[in-house]
Amino acid sequence: MRTILIADDDQELCALLADYLQREGFTVRLAHDADTALAHLARDRPPPDLLILDVMMPGKDGLTALRELRRQHHLPVIVLSARGDPADRVVGLELGADDYLPKPFLPRELLARVRALLRRGAGASGDEAVTVGALRLQPGERRAWVGDTELRLTGAEYSLLLALARQAGNVVNKAALTEEGLGRAIEPFDRSVDVHVSRLRRKLSTASPHAPGIESVRGSGYLLTRPAGA
């Protein structure tokens, strides 16, 4: 049974979501502030499989907590926010959230995103390694290396990189990347893939000058390239 940690100071909403997700077969743990959520992640064994994290909480806010937890944890994170500003979505994704859901939302929409992220993270142990120049991905383990350097990727970043690597040299459109990387359909004015790709570019270039690049094709999508002379 998969375990979900919900961190939100709205206790009524937490109780509603906990009841709904438990009826769908999940184990649910609750935290009503960021420090309690971080304590769960440090203490609970086994750790939660996914975190649902509210942005606006008393004391330490959700984005600060997200920044801290990404130093050590790679579990999928869905950020919730009552503020509809697209800038909030971008900041959350830049800090390492896998997905973002504005309030108010329907519980079944959250459930669909939870299932998509958990299904995407399952991985098949029999999948063969994918190699593009100095980049190597092992789908069964959901791990990636550039040369001898292992990349520290979130679940969404890994899935996007794998989708690009499997089509290396070819353009993959944003709709397909959203489906494969986030497990959902692309939305109007959705910049989620752009933000994840920006983070991937930084991580690849930091790992090695011989890492493949990710090229933007205006109006189409992205393609994974090999650096000259690699």
HELIX and SHEET records of a PDB file:
HELIX    1   1 GLN A   11  ARG A   23  1                                  13    
HELIX    2   2 ALA A   34  ARG A   43  1                                  10    
HELIX    3   3 GLY A   62  LEU A   69  1                                   8    
HELIX    4   4 PRO A   86  GLU A   94  1                                   9    
HELIX    5   5 PRO A  107  ALA A  122  1                                  16    
HELIX    6   6 GLY A  155  ARG A  166  1                                  12    
HELIX    7   7 LYS A  174  LEU A  182  1                                   9    
HELIX    8   8 SER A  192  ALA A  207  1                                  16    
SHEET    1   A 5 THR A  27  ALA A  31  0                                        
SHEET    2   A 5 THR A   3  ALA A   7  1                                        
SHEET    3   A 5 LEU A  50  ASP A  54  1                                        
SHEET    4   A 5 VAL A  77  SER A  81  1                                        
SHEET    5   A 5 ASP A  99  PRO A 102  1                                        
SHEET    1   B 4 VAL A 130  VAL A 132  0                                        
SHEET    2   B 4 LEU A 135  GLN A 138 -1                                        
SHEET    3   B 4 ARG A 143  VAL A 146 -1                                        
SHEET    4   B 4 THR A 149  GLU A 150 -1                                        
SHEET    1   C 3 VAL A 172  ASN A 173  0                                        
SHEET    2   C 3 GLY A 221  THR A 225 -1                                        
SHEET    3   C 3 GLY A 213  VAL A 217 -1                                        
END                                                                             
